[in-house]
Amino acid sequence: MRQPNTLIPMALPPHRSGAIIEAVEHRNVDGAQVRAAAACTSQAILAAWSIRPDDQRHLTQAQYAQLVTHCFYPQVLDAAFTLVGVVDVAVRVRQLVTGLDA
């Protein structure tokens, strides 16, 4: 039996698949790099929950992860390819979510 992918906090929304593929192809990376970026992305989304904007404090960790995954997964994955470490990517997640209210 196939094990679920624990690197991604939930199923990715189908409308984002083209942007996700584009982010991967744009970087010309191998499978190991994609897996590392996906792991960093998941960790950063979870870490960003602890530094989320005040107007997002009512969201549970699962709700926040769903919001970020649904709205920004391709951008966060791209950041995971270019930024150094989970903390930098988590800060980028916060910037993206803060921009929702702008």
PyMOL commands that set and color helices and strands:
alter all, ss='L'
color gray80, all
select helices_A, chain A and resi 14-27+31-49+54-56+61-82+86-101
alter helices_A, ss='H'
color red, helices_A
deselect
rebuild
show_as cartoon
